[in-house]
Amino acid sequence: MCIAAAAIPAATLAISAVSTVASIGMGIMSAQMQAQQAQAQLNYQARAQQQQMEQQRQQMLQQQQQQYQGLELQQRQNQQNYNLQVEQANAQMVNQYNQARQQVLNERSTIMARNAADRLTYQRTFEEAQAQIGNNNEAANKVYVAEQTKLNEARKQAAFEQQAILAKSIGNAGNVLAAGRTGQSIGLLLNDVERQKGFALAQDVASFDSKRDAALISMDTGWLQAKSQNNRAISGIAWNPSNPYLPEFPDIPTFIGGIGIEANNPSRRS
């Protein structure tokens, strides 16, 4: 009975020990399970955080890509707008240059046409003046020839008159001498014959001188008339124009080059 009584506590102790060991084992297993669950939870959270960070990174990359594309699009639009403004500015310069060039061409054409008309007027009036001067000189020459002819006729006539006067004087003197008079009376008669001869010669010379003076006056008058008419003809000659001054063409504009576009060659726009 004592042994049985003693065995009961020992068995109880053994069972308690086993229970304790079991409890400890169960606690260890529970702790391990909790640790595994905690590790799994940490791993899940880490993966979730990594996924979230990856999503954020992808979102940031996408936003950066969108921003880059937006900036690139804006840059292209700005470049296109600038090139359009450059093209419009160049086109405006071309229009202004063409207008200025056309204006110069019109002015040159007007000046050359007016110069050609002035030259034609000068040539016509010059030829008319030459013809008029020729007619005036011919008329003066005809007057000169006519007066010279009349003067020569007067000179011949005067020579004939002088010969007739001399012949008449000789005849009168012969008649006086043939009458047989002597003394002072014959001398008076001969002197009278000489006086009559001298008077007749003086009249003839005076008549010739008068005709000569008239001829000279007529020739001078014809020459003065021709000179006056020549001066009038010369004054009627129009102005002889020289080579006119022509306005210069405008300078070829210097065109603006756009972004990525070279300026057009100005020589192609001239």
C-alpha positions, 0 to 999 in steps of 0.5 A: 500500500505504501509502494502503491501510494508512493507510485501514484505521485511519481506517475502524476509527476511523470504525467505532469512532466510529460504534459509540461514537455508537451506544453513546451513543445506546443509552445515552441511549435506555436512560436514557430508558427507565429514566427513563420506567419510573421515572416510571411506577413513581413514578406507579403508586406515587403512584396506589396511595398515593392509592388507599390514602389514599382507601380509608383516608379512606373507611374513616374516613368509614365509621367516623365514620358508624357511630360517629355512627349508634351515638351517635345510636341510643344517644342515642335509646335514652337519650331513650326510656329517660328518657321512659319513666322520666318517664312511669312517675314521672308515672303513679306521681304520678297513682296516688298523687294518685288514691288520696289523693283517694279516701281524702279522699272516703271520709273526707268521706263518712263524716264527712257520714254521721255528721253527718247521723245526729247531726243526725237524732238531735238532731231526733228527741230535740228533738221528743220533749223538746218533746212531753214538756215540753208534756205536763208543762206541761199536767199542771201546768196541769191541777193548777193549774186543779183546785186553783184550782177547789177553792180557789174552791169553798172560798172560796164555801163559806167565804163561805156559812159566814160568812153562816150564822155571822153569821145564827146569831149575829144569831138568838142575839142576838135570842133573848137580847134577846127573853127580856127579861133585864136587867142583867149576865146579858144582857151575858154572854149577848151576849158569849157569842154574840159569842164563839161567832160569833168562834170559828165565823168563826175556824174557817171562816177556818182551814179556808179557809186550810188548804184554800188552803195545800193548794191552793198546795202542790199547785200548787207540787208540780205545777209542781216536778214539771213542771219536774223532768220538763222538765229531764229531757226537756231533758237527754235531747236529743242533741248538736246538731252544727254543720257538720263539718270536712272534710279538704282534697283533696290538691294536684294534682301537678306533672308532669315533662316528658320530652325533647321532650315537654311535661308533661301539663296537671295539670287533666286529671288532677284 
